[in-house]
Amino acid sequence: MDNATESWRGQTVEVTLGDPAHGGWCVSRHDGRVVFVRRGIPGERVRALITDDRGGSHCFAETVEVVDPSPDRVDSVCSVSDAGAGCCDLAHIRPGRQLDVKSAVVSGQLRRIAHIDRVVSVEALQGDLSPGAVSIGGWRTRVRLGVDRTGAAGFRRHRSNDLVTRLDCPQPVPDLLSGIGSRKWTPGAELQVVRDGNGTRHIVEIAPAHAGGRRPSRTDSAEQQRRSAAARRAARARPRSEAVREGSGRAVEYVHGRPFEIAASGFWQAHKNAAEQYAGIVAEWADLRPGEGAWDLYSGAGVFASVLGPQTGSGGYVEAVEAAPQSVHDGAAAVADLPQVRFHRGATERVIDNLSANPAVVVLDPPRVGAGRAVISKVAAAAPSRIIHIGCDPAAFARDCALYRAAGYSLAELRAFDAFPLTHHVECVGKFVRNR
């Protein structure tokens, strides 16, 4: 292959897989280039089909034949993923080895991006992994499905908006998707399917996204392409109507005995045990004294605020910041008995300037892209003694770790959880303390 002049897309290469990489890939090398390969296990010899090659030093591939299998390879437990969906990209790996692979990825991201040399051991969430287990299913309580042009529901293909219209993925809790495949839905819509803390199923149909005009053309000028792309992004961000097809559309969840009634289409942790376990860690690491203050940034419905409020007492405060109006409304109702908890609606990077000064603790649970420089610099300027940061993307978490270090904080505690079994995703929870 001439790696200087031609695309390798569609070619098949035989490679030996090296270290795991973030995103569910394994690193391999062929003919002077790096080939990132899906559906492999470090140490295996595989034949891989190049699926994406945009030039440069690397390309991406999918395993099509295992020449020399790892002893940790098992028959895939997800036929939906086998058909091309992006749901269970580690379904071919023994569960215990999945934890090892994820641990190596988190450790590697911290080392390369944040320059933190720490051996990380990813933990199974409570009740997930029993000795000799061959699968780790039945954990997901909420699923977002697409609907194709025929009205059939399905999972999205890897790196695509196309659908695999079969629903026998092992991730959902039992019967979450029962009967959905036999029904017809609005073409182009999305379905939010939730099993709440009371065992009630809710199905909310979300109207198709706004088209936002034509796609940019390669013949457009750079400015025309930017305008077209901006128009499409703005259209996608416009509110979409929702219709409740089953249940009430109001899910009830419980954390440390406190009920949270939230919109079924809103944010909540996908794993049935995640919110409870993370709240316990936040409460332990925060360790606020009566009268102290805290910020809960990207608060959602206020799960963390609900455990911080009792610690601060009536003489302290918890400032919760959330951009989603419905989450602010639902969170305020859930903690109405804690007047020291105050919700603020808006983008964190803007609202943070108006919060009470001198918090002892700041908790952040940002979206997958991380908190970023603008927010972290303002958090550090408030000089809390402790920062608790939750991140669901190891690379973004490592980038934020580097920003904390540059701002004068050290990573004192770190726990990483397999909050998304059978997938490459990992949840990291870090405690940062201010350097003296």
C-alpha positions in Angstrom: 0.0 0.0 0.0 1.2 3.5 -0.8 0.4 5.4 2.4 1.4 8.7 0.8 -1.0 8.8 -2.1 -4.0 6.5 -1.7 -6.7 5.9 0.8 -6.7 2.5 2.5 -10.5 2.5 3.0 -11.9 -0.8 1.9 -8.6 -2.6 2.2 -8.0 -5.5 4.6 -4.8 -5.7 6.6 -3.5 -8.3 9.0 -2.1 -6.8 12.2 -1.1 -7.7 15.8 -3.1 -5.6 18.3 -1.2 -3.6 20.9 -2.4 -1.4 23.8 -6.1 -0.5 24.1 -6.9 3.1 23.1 -9.7 5.4 24.2 -12.9 4.8 22.3 -12.9 1.0 22.2 -10.0 0.7 19.8 -6.7 -1.3 20.0 -3.6 0.2 18.5 -1.8 -1.6 15.7 0.8 -0.6 13.1 0.9 -1.5 9.4 3.2 -0.2 6.6 4.3 2.8 8.7 0.9 3.9 9.9 -1.1 3.5 13.0 -4.3 1.5 12.5 -7.0 1.8 15.3 -9.0 -1.5 15.3 -12.4 -2.1 16.9 -13.6 -5.5 18.3 -10.2 -6.8 19.1 -8.3 -7.6 22.3 -4.7 -6.6 23.0 -2.3 -9.3 21.9 -4.5 -10.8 19.2 -3.6 -11.3 15.5 -6.5 -10.2 13.4 -7.6 -9.3 9.9 -9.2 -5.9 9.9 -11.2 -3.9 7.3 -10.2 -0.3 7.0 -13.5 1.7 7.5 -12.2 5.3 7.7 -9.1 6.8 6.2 -8.7 10.5 6.0 -5.0 10.5 5.3 -2.2 11.3 7.7 -0.5 9.0 10.1 -3.5 6.8 11.1 -6.7 5.2 10.0 -9.6 3.2 11.6 -10.6 -0.4 11.0 -13.0 -3.2 12.1 -12.0 -6.7 13.0 -13.4 -9.1 10.4 -11.4 -12.3 11.2 -9.5 -13.3 14.3 -6.3 -15.2 13.3 -4.9 -15.8 16.7 -7.5 -15.2 19.5 -6.9 -14.1 23.0 -7.9 -16.5 25.8 -10.1 -13.7 27.0 -12.2 -13.7 23.8 -15.8 -15.0 24.3 -18.8 -15.3 22.0 -20.4 -11.9 21.7 -23.3 -11.5 24.1 -24.9 -8.7 21.9 -26.4 -9.6 18.5 -27.4 -5.9 18.0 -23.7 -4.8 18.3 -22.8 -7.7 16.0 -25.1 -6.3 13.4 -23.3 -3.0 13.5 -24.9 -1.0 16.3 -22.6 1.1 18.5 -24.0 -0.2 21.8 -21.8 -3.1 23.1 -18.3 -2.6 21.6 -16.7 -4.8 24.3 -19.2 -7.7 24.2 -16.6 -10.1 22.8 -14.3 -9.7 25.9 -14.5 -11.7 29.2 -16.1 -9.3 31.8 -13.0 -9.3 34.1 -10.7 -8.5 31.2 -13.0 -5.6 30.2 -12.2 -4.0 33.5 -8.5 -4.5 32.9 -8.8 -2.9 29.4 -10.7 0.1 30.8 -8.2 0.5 33.6 -5.3 0.6 31.1 -7.1 3.3 29.1 -7.8 5.5 32.1 -4.2 5.2 33.4 -2.9 5.9 29.9 -5.0 9.0 29.4 -4.0 10.4 32.8 -0.3 9.8 32.0 -0.3 11.2 28.4 -2.7 14.1 28.9 -2.4 15.2 32.5 1.1 13.9 33.2 -0.3 12.0 36.2 1.4 8.6 36.7 -1.2 6.5 38.6 -2.3 2.9 38.3 -6.1 3.0 38.0 -8.3 0.0 38.7 -11.8 0.3 37.3 -14.4 -1.0 39.7 -17.7 -2.7 38.9 -20.6 -0.9 40.3 -22.5 -2.5 43.2 -23.9 -5.9 42.3 -22.6 -5.9 38.7 -19.9 -8.6 38.5 -20.0 -12.0 40.1 -17.1 -14.5 39.9 -17.2 -16.4 36.6 -19.8 -14.1 35.0 -20.0 -14.3 31.2 -22.1 -11.2 30.8 -22.8 -7.9 32.6 -26.3 -7.1 31.3 -29.5 -5.8 32.9 -28.1 -2.5 34.2 -29.5 0.2 31.9 -32.7 1.9 33.0 -33.0 4.4 30.2 -32.5 4.0 26.5 -32.7 6.4 23.6 -33.8 4.7 20.3 -34.1 6.1 16.8 -37.0 5.5 14.4 -36.4 4.7 10.8 -38.5 5.8 7.8 -40.7 2.7 8.1 -41.6 3.5 11.7 -39.3 0.8 13.2 -37.3 1.5 16.4 -33.7 0.6 16.6 -30.2 1.4 17.9 -27.9 3.7 16.0 -25.0 2.2 14.1 -21.5 3.0 15.1 -20.6 6.5 14.0 -23.8 6.8 12.0 -27.4 7.9 12.2 -28.5 4.8 10.5 -30.3 2.2 12.6 -30.1 -1.5 13.5 -33.8 -2.3 14.0 -33.4 -5.1 16.4 -33.7 -4.6 20.2 -32.2 -7.7 21.9 -29.2 -5.8 23.4 -28.3 -7.1 26.9 -27.7 -3.7 28.5 -31.4 -2.8 29.4 -33.0 -4.0 32.6 -35.4 -6.9 32.0 -38.4 -6.1 29.8 -37.4 -2.4 29.3 -37.8 -2.8 25.5 -40.5 -5.5 25.5 -43.0 -4.9 22.7 -41.4 -1.8 21.3 -40.1 -3.7 18.2 -43.6 -4.7 17.2 -45.1 -1.2 17.3 -44.9 1.5 14.7 -43.6 5.0 15.6 -43.3 8.3 13.9 -40.5 8.1 11.2 -37.5 10.2 12.2 -38.5 10.5 15.8 -36.6 9.3 18.8 -37.9 7.2 21.7 -36.8 7.7 25.3 -37.6 4.5 27.2 -37.3 4.6 31.0 -37.9 2.1 33.8 -38.0 4.3 37.0 -37.3 3.6 40.6 -40.9 2.4 41.1 -40.7 -0.1 38.3 -42.9 2.0 36.0 -42.1 2.1 32.3 -42.3 5.4 30.4 -42.0 5.9 26.7 -41.7 9.4 25.4 -41.7 10.0 21.6 -39.5 13.0 20.7 -40.4 14.7 17.4 -37.9 14.5 14.5 -35.0 17.0 14.7 -35.4 20.2 12.6 -33.7 19.9 9.3 -32.1 23.3 9.3 -31.7 23.8 5.6 -29.3 22.1 3.1 -26.0 20.5 4.0 -22.8 22.5 3.1 -21.4 21.7 -0.3 -17.8 21.1 -1.1 -18.2 23.8 -3.8 -19.3 26.4 -1.2 -16.9 29.0 0.0 -15.5 28.6 3.5 -17.8 31.3 4.8 -20.9 29.6 3.1 -20.0 26.3 4.7 -19.6 27.9 8.1 -23.0 29.6 7.8 -24.7 26.4 6.6 -23.2 24.4 9.4 -24.2 27.0 12.0 -27.8 27.1 10.6 -28.0 23.3 11.0 -26.6 23.3 14.5 -29.1 26.0 15.5 -32.0 24.0 14.0 -30.9 20.9 15.9 -30.8 22.9 19.1 -34.4 24.1 18.8 -36.9 22.5 21.2 -38.6 19.4 19.9 -42.1 18.4 20.8 -42.7 15.4 23.0 -45.6 12.9 23.3 -46.0 10.4 26.1 -46.8 7.0 24.6 -46.6 5.0 27.8 -46.6 5.8 31.5 -46.9 9.4 32.8 -43.7 10.8 31.4 -42.7 11.6 35.0 -40.1 9.2 36.3 -39.6 8.8 40.0 -36.1 7.9 41.2 -34.6 7.5 44.7 -31.2 8.5 46.1 -30.5 7.9 49.7 -34.2 7.5 50.3 -35.1 10.9 48.7 -37.5 10.8 45.8 -36.8 12.8 42.6 -39.7 13.2 40.2 -38.1 14.1 36.9 -39.1 14.3 33.2 -38.5 10.9 31.7 -36.8 12.6 28.7 -34.5 14.5 31.0 -31.1 13.5 32.4 -30.5 10.8 34.9 -27.7 8.3 35.3 -28.3 5.3 33.0 -27.0 2.6 35.4 -29.5 1.6 38.0 -27.0 1.9 40.8 -24.9 4.8 39.7 -26.7 7.8 41.3 -26.8 6.2 44.7 -23.1 5.2 44.6 -21.8 8.6 43.3 -23.9 10.5 45.8 -22.3 8.5 48.6 -18.8 9.3 47.4 -19.6 13.0 47.0 -21.0 13.1 50.6 -17.9 11.3 52.0 -15.3 13.4 50.1 -17.1 16.7 50.7 -17.3 16.3 54.5 -18.7 19.8 54.9 -19.0 21.4 58.3 -22.2 23.2 59.4 -22.1 26.7 58.1 -19.8 26.0 55.1 -20.8 26.5 51.5 -20.7 24.4 48.3 -21.3 24.7 44.6 -22.9 21.9 42.6 -22.2 22.7 39.0 -24.0 20.9 36.1 -26.3 19.8 38.9 -29.1 18.2 36.9 -31.9 17.6 39.3 -29.7 18.2 42.3 -28.7 14.7 43.4 -25.4 15.9 44.8 -26.9 19.1 46.3 -29.3 16.8 48.2 -26.5 15.2 50.1 -24.5 18.4 50.5 -27.4 20.4 51.9 -27.8 18.4 55.2 -24.0 18.7 55.8 -24.0 22.5 55.5 -27.0 22.9 57.7 -29.3 26.0 57.9 -26.3 28.3 58.4 -24.5 27.2 55.2 -25.5 27.1 51.5 -25.4 25.0 48.4 -25.5 26.8 45.0 -26.8 24.4 42.3 -26.3 25.4 38.6 -28.1 23.7 35.7 -28.8 24.8 32.2 -31.9 22.7 31.6 -35.1 24.5 32.8 -37.0 21.3 33.5 -34.2 19.9 35.6 -34.0 23.1 37.6 -37.8 22.9 38.3 -37.7 19.2 39.2 -34.6 19.6 41.4 -36.0 22.6 43.3 -39.1 20.5 44.1 -37.0 17.5 45.2 -35.1 19.5 47.8 -37.8 21.9 48.8 -37.2 20.8 52.4 -33.6 22.1 52.2 -33.8 25.9 52.0 -30.1 26.2 52.0 -30.0 24.7 48.5 -30.6 27.3 45.8 -30.9 26.5 42.1 -29.7 28.8 39.3 -30.7 28.2 35.7 -28.1 29.0 33.0 -24.8 28.0 31.5 -22.3 27.3 34.2 -19.5 29.5 32.7 -21.9 32.5 32.9 -23.8 31.8 36.2 -20.7 31.0 38.1 -19.8 34.7 38.4 -22.9 35.3 40.4 -22.6 32.5 43.0 -21.8 33.0 46.7 -18.1 33.5 47.4 -15.7 31.2 49.3 -17.2 27.7 48.8 -15.4 25.1 50.8 -16.3 22.4 48.2 -17.1 22.5 44.5 -18.7 19.5 42.8 -18.7 19.3 39.0 -20.5 16.7 36.8 -20.0 18.2 33.3 -21.2 16.7 30.0 -19.0 14.3 28.1 -16.8 17.0 26.7 -15.7 18.0 30.2 -15.7 21.3 32.1 -12.9 23.0 30.2 -10.6 26.0 30.8 -13.2 28.7 31.3 -15.1 27.0 34.1 -12.1 25.4 35.8 -10.3 28.7 36.0 -13.3 30.3 37.7 -13.6 27.4 40.1 -9.9 27.6 41.0 -10.3 31.4 41.5 -12.9 30.7 44.1 -10.2 28.8 46.0 -12.3 25.9 47.5 -10.2 23.5 49.6 -11.7 20.5 47.8 -13.0 19.9 44.3 -15.0 16.8 43.4 -15.1 16.2 39.6 -17.2 13.5 37.9 -16.4 12.7 34.3 -17.7 10.0 31.9 -15.0 10.4 29.3 -11.4 9.4 30.3 -9.8 11.8 27.8 -11.9 14.8 28.8 -11.4 13.9 32.5 -7.6 13.8 31.9 -7.8 17.2 30.1 -9.7 18.7 33.1 -7.1 17.1 35.5 -4.4 18.9 33.7 -6.2 22.2 34.1 -6.7 21.6 37.8 -3.0 20.9 38.2 -2.1 24.1 36.3 -4.4 26.0 38.6 -2.7 24.8 41.8 -4.7 21.6 42.7 -3.5 18.0 43.1 -5.5 14.8 42.5 -5.8 13.4 46.0 -8.4 10.6 45.4 -9.6 8.8 42.3 -12.1 6.1 41.7 -13.1 4.8 38.3 -16.3 2.8 37.7 -17.6 0.5 35.0 -20.8 2.4 34.9 -21.5 1.3 31.3 -20.7 -2.4 31.2 -20.0 -4.0 27.8 -19.0 -0.6 26.4 -15.7 1.3 26.4 -17.2 4.1 28.5 -15.9 4.7 32.1 -17.0 7.1 34.9 -14.2 8.7 36.8 -14.7 10.5 40.2 -11.7 12.6 41.4 -11.1 14.6 44.5 -8.7 17.5 44.1 -7.2 19.5 47.0 -5.6 22.9 46.9 -1.8 22.9 47.1 -0.4 24.7 50.1 
